[in-house]
């Protein structure tokens, strides 16, 4: 997976995680992540992440969602359920 990262974002990605459902998430610093979903259309999804990072001023915690690579979205991370352990 790491080898597939475009040079424009490879240096920014700190973590690649895959959950039990096969959802791929990139950790891009403590306050930013990118949800790719499955590895289907992986190159298009990575290009979409690179495009958002190049063109958007992101402040505060944010999640870039490129599960549909032609329609990337950026928003706040989902709330942590009460009583759930907090990450990072």
Order of alpha helices (4+ residues) and beta strands (2+ residues): alpha-beta-beta-beta-alpha-beta-beta
